[in-house]
Amino acid sequence: MNEKKTSFVSDYEEGAHHTIISNLNRTNLLKTAGYGHDEFSEAARKKIRETCSAPDAEIFFMVDVTQANSVVISAVLKTYEGVIASESSHINVREAGSIEATGHKILTLPHVDGKILASDVKLFVEEFYANELHEHKPAPGMVYISQPTEYGTLYTLEELRKLSTVCREKNLALYVDGARLAYALAYPKNNVTLKNLSELADVFSIGGTKCGAFFGEAVVMRKNLIPHFTKIIRQRGALLAKGRILGVQFYTLFTDELYKKIGRRAIDTADKIRDEIKKQGFELYVDSPTNLIFVTMTETQARKLSEHIAFRTWEKLPPDKVVIRLVTSWATKDNEVDVLLNELRRLKFV
């Protein structure tokens, strides 16, 4: 790792918000029950239910995004079912085949800036069952989306309602991966709330790992969707004995709207970077409104930028261009943004 580089690689490079650290330290020597049966986890569940306006929701805490996705999806699906998802979805391109490793196929659909359309889901299901050989293929049993998407774009409330309607018509579970949900909720023009998610999705996650916590994802589930889900979590080795560490973190994130405030910081810094990108004449590959920034530049410019800035190359564009991804977080510093902006200005002459 080059310590001299200013990094915009991801939103989980830093540790945790100072309030979380303070609360973990304050409660460190208390003795509590294990496996999420402690008072802090229960208090966190209560706060999440209140924020979601979902008093009957079942809430489970897990350590990691991939862990939550694979456990939830494999638990919801029957042995012969697969999950419908975008070609660009996290479970399809970023999780090393974790879903397939559970015995379930990902049934991919084309995307528009990371999003799948309700009409495409409906057509896929109808064409699947119209095929006389459908008994020999994995059946669609769930739809997976993320909010934000892998391109930082957001589903609108209308789009989410249409997806939810199709899922209920076709007897599909709807799962929303909210690994970066804080950055969706913080966007001023976002119109999908936690209450909307609890009403329209069968299960969704609230990300902590990428949103100010050391680690952790809260899974919010419609009551009785998966009987004995805790047993399944345990079977998969995903039940944390010191569950109160997750409880304390999520209790903190949902106190005094910290979760939303954390997201706002990332949006503000990303907007400042996007403004400079446009000013310098670079093209935004996707005009994401959240904390993910995708920029098109020449390979020479990307190599020059990489001398001082750490980022990810997202894809190559013929003949000699690349798309790079820059990511801000709840902890992005003003001086880090200034370094990046100065480097972008220099690239104009490369």
MARTI-351738 format. One record per residue (C-alpha): residue number from 0; residue in three letters; x, y, z. Coordinates in pm, 1 decimal. Layout:
+-----+------+----------+----------+----------+
: seq : type :       c1 :       c2 :       c3 :
+-----+------+----------+----------+----------+
: NUM :  ALA :        X :        Y :        Z :
...
+-----+------+----------+----------+----------+
//
This chain:
+-----+------+----------+----------+----------+
: seq : type :       c1 :       c2 :       c3 :
+-----+------+----------+----------+----------+
:   0 :  MET :      0.0 :      0.0 :      0.0 :
:   1 :  ASN :    141.2 :    340.2 :   -101.4 :
:   2 :  GLU :     88.1 :    569.9 :    196.8 :
:   3 :  LYS :    172.9 :    874.4 :    -15.7 :
:   4 :  LYS :   -136.4 :    832.4 :   -230.0 :
:   5 :  THR :   -465.4 :    996.6 :   -139.5 :
:   6 :  SER :   -723.9 :    722.1 :   -158.7 :
:   7 :  PHE :  -1070.3 :    731.2 :   -308.8 :
:   8 :  VAL :  -1086.5 :    353.8 :   -354.3 :
:   9 :  SER :  -1384.3 :    270.3 :   -133.3 :
:  10 :  ASP :  -1609.4 :    381.8 :    151.4 :
:  11 :  TYR :  -1493.3 :    123.2 :    404.7 :
:  12 :  GLU :  -1124.6 :    213.8 :    423.3 :
:  13 :  GLU :  -1161.0 :    412.1 :    745.7 :
:  14 :  GLY :  -1252.6 :    265.3 :   1084.0 :
:  15 :  ALA :  -1570.9 :    390.2 :   1251.4 :
:  16 :  HIS :  -1741.0 :    715.0 :   1343.8 :
:  17 :  HIS :  -1604.4 :    858.8 :   1669.0 :
:  18 :  THR :  -1945.2 :    832.1 :   1838.8 :
:  19 :  ILE :  -1949.9 :    457.8 :   1774.5 :
:  20 :  ILE :  -1598.3 :    424.2 :   1912.4 :
:  21 :  SER :  -1699.5 :    619.0 :   2222.1 :
:  22 :  ASN :  -2006.8 :    403.3 :   2283.4 :
:  23 :  LEU :  -1816.5 :     79.4 :   2226.7 :
:  24 :  ASN :  -1551.3 :    194.4 :   2472.3 :
:  25 :  ARG :  -1812.8 :    301.4 :   2727.9 :
:  26 :  THR :  -1985.2 :    -36.8 :   2716.6 :
:  27 :  ASN :  -1671.8 :   -246.1 :   2667.2 :
:  28 :  LEU :  -1650.0 :   -408.9 :   3010.7 :
:  29 :  LEU :  -2020.9 :   -467.8 :   3061.4 :
:  30 :  LYS :  -2127.7 :   -830.4 :   3068.7 :
:  31 :  THR :  -2417.9 :   -905.7 :   2836.9 :
:  32 :  ALA :  -2592.4 :  -1204.6 :   2682.7 :
:  33 :  GLY :  -2448.8 :  -1331.4 :   2354.5 :
:  34 :  TYR :  -2571.2 :  -1383.4 :   1998.0 :
:  35 :  GLY :  -2773.7 :  -1061.5 :   1980.7 :
:  36 :  HIS :  -2986.6 :  -1126.2 :   2289.9 :
:  37 :  ASP :  -2832.9 :   -829.5 :   2472.3 :
:  38 :  GLU :  -3007.2 :   -504.9 :   2564.3 :
:  39 :  PHE :  -2810.8 :   -298.7 :   2312.2 :
:  40 :  SER :  -2913.9 :   -514.7 :   2017.1 :
:  41 :  GLU :  -3275.4 :   -507.0 :   2128.8 :
:  42 :  ALA :  -3261.1 :   -128.1 :   2169.6 :
:  43 :  ALA :  -3114.2 :   -102.1 :   1818.7 :
:  44 :  ARG :  -3395.2 :   -318.8 :   1680.1 :
:  45 :  LYS :  -3650.3 :    -94.0 :   1849.4 :
:  46 :  LYS :  -3495.8 :    219.1 :   1697.8 :
:  47 :  ILE :  -3484.1 :     65.6 :   1349.8 :
:  48 :  ARG :  -3847.4 :    -49.2 :   1372.4 :
:  49 :  GLU :  -3951.4 :    300.5 :   1480.0 :
:  50 :  THR :  -3753.8 :    467.3 :   1199.9 :
:  51 :  CYS :  -3899.0 :    226.2 :    943.4 :
:  52 :  SER :  -4253.2 :    255.5 :   1086.2 :
:  53 :  ALA :  -4251.7 :   -123.9 :   1087.2 :
:  54 :  PRO :  -4340.0 :   -243.8 :   1438.5 :
:  55 :  ASP :  -4370.0 :   -609.8 :   1332.7 :
:  56 :  ALA :  -4048.2 :   -629.1 :   1130.6 :
:  57 :  GLU :  -3792.3 :   -891.3 :   1225.9 :
:  58 :  ILE :  -3438.0 :   -757.1 :   1246.7 :
:  59 :  PHE :  -3115.2 :   -953.7 :   1238.3 :
:  60 :  PHE :  -2757.6 :   -830.7 :   1256.2 :
:  61 :  MET :  -2477.8 :   -978.9 :   1048.2 :
:  62 :  VAL :  -2115.6 :   -886.9 :   1001.4 :
:  63 :  ASP :  -2063.5 :   -838.1 :    629.0 :
:  64 :  VAL :  -2246.4 :   -750.3 :    306.1 :
:  65 :  THR :  -2162.2 :  -1069.9 :    117.0 :
:  66 :  GLN :  -2247.5 :  -1273.6 :    425.2 :
:  67 :  ALA :  -2588.3 :  -1108.6 :    457.4 :
:  68 :  ASN :  -2664.8 :  -1145.2 :     86.0 :
:  69 :  SER :  -2574.1 :  -1512.4 :     64.0 :
:  70 :  VAL :  -2752.8 :  -1610.4 :    386.3 :
:  71 :  VAL :  -3071.7 :  -1418.6 :    306.3 :
:  72 :  ILE :  -3096.8 :  -1523.1 :    -58.6 :
:  73 :  SER :  -3024.7 :  -1890.8 :      6.1 :
:  74 :  ALA :  -3273.4 :  -1895.5 :    294.6 :
:  75 :  VAL :  -3555.5 :  -1738.2 :     93.9 :
:  76 :  LEU :  -3513.7 :  -1947.4 :   -220.9 :
:  77 :  LYS :  -3628.5 :  -2304.7 :   -261.3 :
:  78 :  THR :  -3362.2 :  -2550.0 :   -375.2 :
:  79 :  TYR :  -3469.6 :  -2525.7 :   -739.4 :
:  80 :  GLU :  -3498.7 :  -2146.2 :   -755.3 :
:  81 :  GLY :  -3268.5 :  -1866.2 :   -869.2 :
:  82 :  VAL :  -3253.4 :  -1492.2 :   -807.7 :
:  83 :  ILE :  -3318.9 :  -1227.6 :  -1072.7 :
:  84 :  ALA :  -3060.7 :   -948.4 :  -1066.5 :
:  85 :  SER :  -2891.9 :   -692.1 :  -1287.1 :
:  86 :  GLU :  -2588.8 :   -799.5 :  -1489.2 :
:  87 :  SER :  -2396.3 :   -530.5 :  -1299.4 :
:  88 :  SER :  -2529.6 :   -626.5 :   -955.4 :
:  89 :  HIS :  -2297.9 :   -676.8 :   -660.3 :
:  90 :  ILE :  -2396.4 :  -1042.0 :   -619.0 :
:  91 :  ASN :  -2316.3 :  -1106.3 :   -985.7 :
:  92 :  VAL :  -1983.4 :   -927.8 :  -1026.8 :
:  93 :  ARG :  -1835.6 :   -860.7 :   -681.8 :
:  94 :  GLU :  -1900.2 :  -1159.1 :   -453.5 :
:  95 :  ALA :  -1685.7 :  -1438.4 :   -602.0 :
:  96 :  GLY :  -1984.4 :  -1657.8 :   -685.2 :
:  97 :  SER :  -2113.1 :  -1663.2 :   -326.6 :
:  98 :  ILE :  -2474.1 :  -1709.3 :   -438.3 :
:  99 :  GLU :  -2390.2 :  -1989.4 :   -679.6 :
: 100 :  ALA :  -2187.8 :  -2151.4 :   -400.1 :
: 101 :  THR :  -2514.5 :  -2191.7 :   -206.9 :
: 102 :  GLY :  -2665.3 :  -2382.2 :   -501.6 :
: 103 :  HIS :  -2869.4 :  -2098.9 :   -652.5 :
: 104 :  LYS :  -2825.7 :  -1947.7 :   -997.6 :
: 105 :  ILE :  -2825.1 :  -1573.2 :  -1061.9 :
: 106 :  LEU :  -3068.7 :  -1498.2 :  -1345.0 :
: 107 :  THR :  -2932.3 :  -1178.5 :  -1496.3 :
: 108 :  LEU :  -3117.9 :   -900.0 :  -1672.2 :
: 109 :  PRO :  -2978.2 :   -602.0 :  -1866.5 :
: 110 :  HIS :  -2959.1 :   -278.1 :  -1673.9 :
: 111 :  VAL :  -3001.1 :     93.9 :  -1726.5 :
: 112 :  ASP :  -2729.1 :    267.3 :  -1522.1 :
: 113 :  GLY :  -2735.4 :    -24.9 :  -1280.6 :
: 114 :  LYS :  -3113.6 :    -52.3 :  -1249.4 :
: 115 :  ILE :  -3346.9 :   -324.1 :  -1375.7 :
: 116 :  LEU :  -3696.1 :   -246.2 :  -1503.0 :
: 117 :  ALA :  -4016.9 :   -394.9 :  -1365.1 :
: 118 :  SER :  -4132.1 :   -460.4 :  -1722.0 :
: 119 :  ASP :  -3819.5 :   -668.3 :  -1788.6 :
: 120 :  VAL :  -3877.7 :   -872.6 :  -1473.6 :
: 121 :  LYS :  -4237.6 :   -938.5 :  -1575.6 :
: 122 :  LEU :  -4137.2 :  -1038.3 :  -1928.6 :
: 123 :  PHE :  -3861.8 :  -1267.3 :  -1800.1 :
: 124 :  VAL :  -4099.0 :  -1457.5 :  -1571.0 :
: 125 :  GLU :  -4374.1 :  -1486.2 :  -1832.1 :
: 126 :  GLU :  -4133.6 :  -1609.6 :  -2100.7 :
: 127 :  PHE :  -3979.2 :  -1854.9 :  -1853.5 :
: 128 :  TYR :  -4309.8 :  -2027.3 :  -1781.3 :
: 129 :  ALA :  -4418.1 :  -2010.5 :  -2145.9 :
: 130 :  ASN :  -4119.5 :  -2227.3 :  -2234.8 :
: 131 :  GLU :  -4224.4 :  -2593.0 :  -2232.9 :
: 132 :  LEU :  -3880.9 :  -2687.6 :  -2098.4 :
: 133 :  HIS :  -3903.3 :  -2463.4 :  -1791.6 :
: 134 :  GLU :  -3915.2 :  -2764.4 :  -1558.1 :
: 135 :  HIS :  -3553.0 :  -2830.4 :  -1650.9 :
: 136 :  LYS :  -3432.6 :  -2481.4 :  -1557.6 :
: 137 :  PRO :  -3393.9 :  -2295.4 :  -1225.9 :
: 138 :  ALA :  -3716.9 :  -2107.0 :  -1158.1 :
: 139 :  PRO :  -3717.7 :  -1736.7 :  -1064.4 :
: 140 :  GLY :  -3794.0 :  -1705.5 :   -693.0 :
: 141 :  MET :  -3661.8 :  -1365.4 :   -593.6 :
: 142 :  VAL :  -3562.8 :  -1025.3 :   -731.3 :
: 143 :  TYR :  -3245.2 :   -864.6 :   -597.6 :
: 144 :  ILE :  -3170.4 :   -493.4 :   -633.7 :
: 145 :  SER :  -2948.9 :   -254.5 :   -443.4 :
: 146 :  GLN :  -3013.0 :    101.4 :   -327.8 :
: 147 :  PRO :  -2786.7 :    267.1 :   -438.5 :
: 148 :  THR :  -2687.6 :     48.6 :   -734.7 :
: 149 :  GLU :  -2330.5 :    -46.9 :   -825.5 :
: 150 :  TYR :  -2325.9 :    272.1 :  -1033.4 :
: 151 :  GLY :  -2442.5 :    488.5 :   -743.5 :
: 152 :  THR :  -2780.4 :    548.5 :   -905.3 :
: 153 :  LEU :  -3109.1 :    536.9 :   -716.6 :
: 154 :  TYR :  -3441.8 :    370.0 :   -771.1 :
: 155 :  THR :  -3725.2 :    620.1 :   -747.1 :
: 156 :  LEU :  -4031.8 :    544.3 :   -539.0 :
: 157 :  GLU :  -4231.9 :    489.6 :   -858.2 :
: 158 :  GLU :  -3974.5 :    241.0 :   -991.1 :
: 159 :  LEU :  -3966.7 :     56.4 :   -659.6 :
: 160 :  ARG :  -4346.2 :     37.3 :   -646.4 :
: 161 :  LYS :  -4359.4 :   -107.9 :   -996.6 :
: 162 :  LEU :  -4100.0 :   -370.3 :   -907.0 :
: 163 :  SER :  -4285.1 :   -456.1 :   -587.6 :
: 164 :  THR :  -4614.0 :   -491.3 :   -776.9 :
: 165 :  VAL :  -4461.5 :   -726.6 :  -1034.0 :
: 166 :  CYS :  -4295.3 :   -932.8 :   -761.8 :
: 167 :  ARG :  -4621.9 :   -979.6 :   -577.3 :
: 168 :  GLU :  -4810.2 :  -1061.3 :   -896.5 :
: 169 :  LYS :  -4549.2 :  -1322.8 :   -989.9 :
: 170 :  ASN :  -4495.9 :  -1458.7 :   -637.8 :
: 171 :  LEU :  -4135.2 :  -1340.2 :   -615.9 :
: 172 :  ALA :  -3966.0 :  -1214.0 :   -300.5 :
: 173 :  LEU :  -3813.9 :   -866.2 :   -333.4 :
: 174 :  TYR :  -3477.7 :   -811.7 :   -161.8 :
: 175 :  VAL :  -3309.8 :   -470.2 :   -147.3 :
: 176 :  ASP :  -2939.3 :   -465.3 :    -63.7 :
: 177 :  GLY :  -2874.1 :   -142.9 :    127.9 :
: 178 :  ALA :  -2499.6 :   -174.1 :    180.6 :
: 179 :  ARG :  -2466.5 :    197.2 :     96.0 :
: 180 :  LEU :  -2815.7 :    296.6 :    204.7 :
: 181 :  ALA :  -2698.2 :    595.7 :    409.8 :
: 182 :  TYR :  -2584.6 :    763.6 :     89.4 :
: 183 :  ALA :  -2921.2 :    705.6 :    -75.6 :
: 184 :  LEU :  -3118.4 :    838.2 :    220.4 :
: 185 :  ALA :  -2896.6 :   1147.4 :    242.4 :
: 186 :  TYR :  -2945.5 :   1254.5 :   -118.3 :
: 187 :  PRO :  -3184.6 :   1554.0 :   -101.3 :
: 188 :  LYS :  -3396.2 :   1444.4 :   -399.9 :
: 189 :  ASN :  -3425.5 :   1081.0 :   -293.7 :
: 190 :  ASN :  -3790.4 :    990.4 :   -238.7 :
: 191 :  VAL :  -3751.3 :    631.7 :   -113.3 :
: 192 :  THR :  -3762.9 :    618.8 :    265.8 :
: 193 :  LEU :  -3702.4 :    337.1 :    510.8 :
: 194 :  LYS :  -4078.4 :    322.2 :    557.3 :
: 195 :  ASN :  -4120.3 :    269.9 :    181.7 :
: 196 :  LEU :  -3863.7 :     -8.9 :    185.1 :
: 197 :  SER :  -4036.6 :   -183.9 :    474.9 :
: 198 :  GLU :  -4369.4 :   -167.5 :    290.4 :
: 199 :  LEU :  -4254.5 :   -259.6 :    -60.7 :
: 200 :  ALA :  -3971.7 :   -508.8 :     -1.6 :
: 201 :  ASP :  -3995.3 :   -845.7 :    167.3 :
: 202 :  VAL :  -3648.0 :   -800.5 :    308.8 :
: 203 :  PHE :  -3383.5 :   -528.8 :    290.5 :
: 204 :  SER :  -3053.8 :   -453.4 :    453.0 :
: 205 :  ILE :  -2921.6 :   -140.2 :    619.4 :
: 206 :  GLY :  -2548.7 :   -114.1 :    563.7 :
: 207 :  GLY :  -2309.6 :    -27.4 :    842.3 :
: 208 :  THR :  -1976.0 :   -148.7 :    701.8 :
: 209 :  LYS :  -1966.2 :    120.3 :    431.0 :
: 210 :  CYS :  -2162.3 :    374.5 :    633.5 :
: 211 :  GLY :  -1965.0 :    459.7 :    945.5 :
: 212 :  ALA :  -1954.8 :    135.4 :   1142.8 :
: 213 :  PHE :  -1651.1 :    -87.9 :   1191.4 :
: 214 :  PHE :  -1863.1 :   -362.2 :   1035.2 :
: 215 :  GLY :  -2220.8 :   -484.1 :   1029.4 :
: 216 :  GLU :  -2542.1 :   -507.4 :    827.7 :
: 217 :  ALA :  -2893.5 :   -493.8 :    971.5 :
: 218 :  VAL :  -3137.1 :   -720.9 :    786.5 :
: 219 :  VAL :  -3499.3 :   -602.0 :    808.6 :
: 220 :  MET :  -3745.6 :   -875.7 :    721.5 :
: 221 :  ARG :  -4119.4 :   -912.8 :    684.8 :
: 222 :  LYS :  -4252.3 :  -1106.5 :    982.0 :
: 223 :  ASN :  -4251.2 :  -1485.1 :    935.3 :
: 224 :  LEU :  -4083.9 :  -1460.6 :    593.7 :
: 225 :  ILE :  -3820.7 :  -1713.8 :    700.8 :
: 226 :  PRO :  -3912.7 :  -1921.9 :   1008.5 :
: 227 :  HIS :  -3619.8 :  -1991.3 :   1242.0 :
: 228 :  PHE :  -3390.3 :  -1758.5 :   1049.0 :
: 229 :  THR :  -3150.9 :  -1733.5 :   1343.0 :
: 230 :  LYS :  -3087.2 :  -2108.3 :   1314.9 :
: 231 :  ILE :  -2998.3 :  -2061.6 :    947.5 :
: 232 :  ILE :  -2761.9 :  -1777.0 :   1033.0 :
: 233 :  ARG :  -2595.3 :  -2003.6 :   1288.6 :
: 234 :  GLN :  -2569.2 :  -2291.9 :   1042.1 :
: 235 :  ARG :  -2388.7 :  -2063.9 :    800.0 :
: 236 :  GLY :  -2136.5 :  -1953.9 :   1064.3 :
: 237 :  ALA :  -2271.2 :  -1599.1 :   1050.4 :
: 238 :  LEU :  -2401.1 :  -1557.2 :   1407.0 :
: 239 :  LEU :  -2166.9 :  -1333.7 :   1605.4 :
: 240 :  ALA :  -2122.7 :  -1449.2 :   1966.3 :
: 241 :  LYS :  -2042.6 :  -1096.8 :   2084.6 :
: 242 :  GLY :  -2353.4 :   -969.0 :   1911.2 :
: 243 :  ARG :  -2370.8 :   -661.6 :   2129.1 :
: 244 :  ILE :  -2085.7 :   -510.7 :   1924.7 :
: 245 :  LEU :  -2328.5 :   -496.1 :   1631.9 :
: 246 :  GLY :  -2610.3 :   -377.6 :   1854.8 :
: 247 :  VAL :  -2412.4 :    -86.7 :   1998.1 :
: 248 :  GLN :  -2306.4 :     25.4 :   1651.2 :
: 249 :  PHE :  -2657.0 :     25.4 :   1503.4 :
: 250 :  TYR :  -2808.0 :    182.0 :   1814.2 :
: 251 :  THR :  -2557.8 :    464.6 :   1769.2 :
: 252 :  LEU :  -2620.1 :    500.0 :   1396.0 :
: 253 :  PHE :  -2994.4 :    536.0 :   1457.6 :
: 254 :  THR :  -2961.4 :    787.8 :   1739.6 :
: 255 :  ASP :  -2997.0 :   1159.3 :   1655.4 :
: 256 :  GLU :  -3016.7 :   1074.4 :   1281.2 :
: 257 :  LEU :  -2644.6 :    995.0 :   1272.3 :
: 258 :  TYR :  -2695.6 :    749.7 :    985.4 :
: 259 :  LYS :  -2838.1 :   1017.1 :    759.5 :
: 260 :  LYS :  -2579.8 :   1277.3 :    867.7 :
: 261 :  ILE :  -2299.4 :   1036.3 :    784.0 :
: 262 :  GLY :  -2441.2 :    995.1 :    435.5 :
: 263 :  ARG :  -2472.9 :   1368.4 :    380.0 :
: 264 :  ARG :  -2101.4 :   1427.1 :    431.2 :
: 265 :  ALA :  -2016.9 :   1180.7 :    153.7 :
: 266 :  ILE :  -2270.5 :   1337.7 :    -83.4 :
: 267 :  ASP :  -2135.4 :   1689.3 :    -27.4 :
: 268 :  THR :  -1774.9 :   1590.2 :    -98.0 :
: 269 :  ALA :  -1876.1 :   1385.3 :   -402.3 :
: 270 :  ASP :  -2074.4 :   1678.8 :   -542.1 :
: 271 :  LYS :  -1768.5 :   1902.8 :   -508.1 :
: 272 :  ILE :  -1560.1 :   1651.5 :   -702.4 :
: 273 :  ARG :  -1827.3 :   1607.9 :   -970.9 :
: 274 :  ASP :  -1845.0 :   1985.0 :  -1019.8 :
: 275 :  GLU :  -1469.6 :   2002.0 :  -1081.7 :
: 276 :  ILE :  -1481.5 :   1703.4 :  -1317.5 :
: 277 :  LYS :  -1738.9 :   1880.5 :  -1532.1 :
: 278 :  LYS :  -1551.0 :   2209.9 :  -1509.2 :
: 279 :  GLN :  -1233.6 :   2046.3 :  -1640.6 :
: 280 :  GLY :  -1420.7 :   1895.3 :  -1933.9 :
: 281 :  PHE :  -1411.8 :   1531.0 :  -1827.7 :
: 282 :  GLU :  -1714.4 :   1311.7 :  -1895.9 :
: 283 :  LEU :  -1912.1 :   1146.4 :  -1618.5 :
: 284 :  TYR :  -1972.3 :    790.6 :  -1737.0 :
: 285 :  VAL :  -2278.9 :    773.2 :  -1512.7 :
: 286 :  ASP :  -2416.0 :   1086.2 :  -1348.2 :
: 287 :  SER :  -2458.4 :    926.2 :  -1007.5 :
: 288 :  PRO :  -2612.1 :   1145.8 :   -736.8 :
: 289 :  THR :  -2453.7 :    956.8 :   -447.0 :
: 290 :  ASN :  -2096.8 :    892.4 :   -328.2 :
: 291 :  LEU :  -1980.0 :    688.9 :   -630.1 :
: 292 :  ILE :  -1820.3 :    889.8 :   -910.6 :
: 293 :  PHE :  -1747.9 :    736.0 :  -1251.5 :
: 294 :  VAL :  -1521.7 :    933.2 :  -1486.2 :
: 295 :  THR :  -1413.8 :    864.5 :  -1843.4 :
: 296 :  MET :  -1056.6 :    959.1 :  -1933.9 :
: 297 :  THR :   -769.9 :    840.4 :  -2149.1 :
: 298 :  GLU :   -545.1 :    560.5 :  -2026.7 :
: 299 :  THR :   -257.6 :    809.5 :  -2015.2 :
: 300 :  GLN :   -455.9 :   1044.2 :  -1792.6 :
: 301 :  ALA :   -557.1 :    757.5 :  -1563.0 :
: 302 :  ARG :   -193.9 :    646.4 :  -1526.8 :
: 303 :  LYS :    -91.2 :   1002.0 :  -1445.4 :
: 304 :  LEU :   -368.0 :   1038.9 :  -1188.0 :
: 305 :  SER :   -270.0 :    708.8 :  -1024.8 :
: 306 :  GLU :     70.6 :    852.7 :   -934.0 :
: 307 :  HIS :    -91.6 :   1048.5 :   -651.2 :
: 308 :  ILE :   -450.7 :    921.1 :   -624.2 :
: 309 :  ALA :   -565.0 :    566.9 :   -545.9 :
: 310 :  PHE :   -883.7 :    460.5 :   -727.2 :
: 311 :  ARG :  -1033.6 :    165.6 :   -912.7 :
: 312 :  THR :  -1041.7 :    121.9 :  -1287.5 :
: 313 :  TRP :  -1398.9 :     15.1 :  -1358.0 :
: 314 :  GLU :  -1381.7 :    -78.1 :  -1724.7 :
: 315 :  LYS :  -1194.1 :    -13.4 :  -2047.9 :
: 316 :  LEU :  -1344.5 :    166.6 :  -2344.6 :
: 317 :  PRO :  -1196.8 :    124.7 :  -2692.8 :
: 318 :  PRO :   -969.7 :    241.1 :  -2827.8 :
: 319 :  ASP :   -772.1 :    403.6 :  -2545.6 :
: 320 :  LYS :  -1009.6 :    520.0 :  -2273.1 :
: 321 :  VAL :  -1101.8 :    387.8 :  -1929.2 :
: 322 :  VAL :  -1373.6 :    446.7 :  -1673.4 :
: 323 :  ILE :  -1238.4 :    505.8 :  -1324.6 :
: 324 :  ARG :  -1436.2 :    499.3 :  -1000.3 :
: 325 :  LEU :  -1379.3 :    749.4 :   -721.4 :
: 326 :  VAL :  -1557.1 :    696.9 :   -390.4 :
: 327 :  THR :  -1614.5 :    938.4 :   -104.1 :
: 328 :  SER :  -1724.6 :    834.5 :    243.0 :
: 329 :  TRP :  -1859.8 :    962.6 :    571.5 :
: 330 :  ALA :  -1496.9 :   1034.9 :    669.6 :
: 331 :  THR :  -1361.6 :   1202.7 :    353.8 :
: 332 :  LYS :  -1152.7 :   1504.8 :    452.7 :
: 333 :  ASP :  -1152.5 :   1844.7 :    283.6 :
: 334 :  ASN :   -775.7 :   1832.2 :    228.1 :
: 335 :  GLU :   -813.3 :   1495.0 :     51.4 :
: 336 :  VAL :  -1070.8 :   1648.2 :   -182.0 :
: 337 :  ASP :   -838.5 :   1942.6 :   -247.6 :
: 338 :  VAL :   -553.2 :   1707.8 :   -345.1 :
: 339 :  LEU :   -781.9 :   1525.3 :   -589.7 :
: 340 :  LEU :   -916.1 :   1846.3 :   -741.6 :
: 341 :  ASN :   -563.8 :   1978.0 :   -800.4 :
: 342 :  GLU :   -466.8 :   1652.6 :   -971.9 :
: 343 :  LEU :   -775.8 :   1668.0 :  -1193.7 :
: 344 :  ARG :   -681.6 :   2020.4 :  -1298.5 :
: 345 :  ARG :   -331.5 :   1902.3 :  -1396.2 :
: 346 :  LEU :   -477.6 :   1620.5 :  -1605.3 :
: 347 :  LYS :   -634.3 :   1872.1 :  -1836.5 :
: 348 :  PHE :   -290.2 :   1927.0 :  -1987.6 :
: 349 :  VAL :   -195.7 :   1557.2 :  -2017.5 :
+-----+------+----------+----------+----------+
//
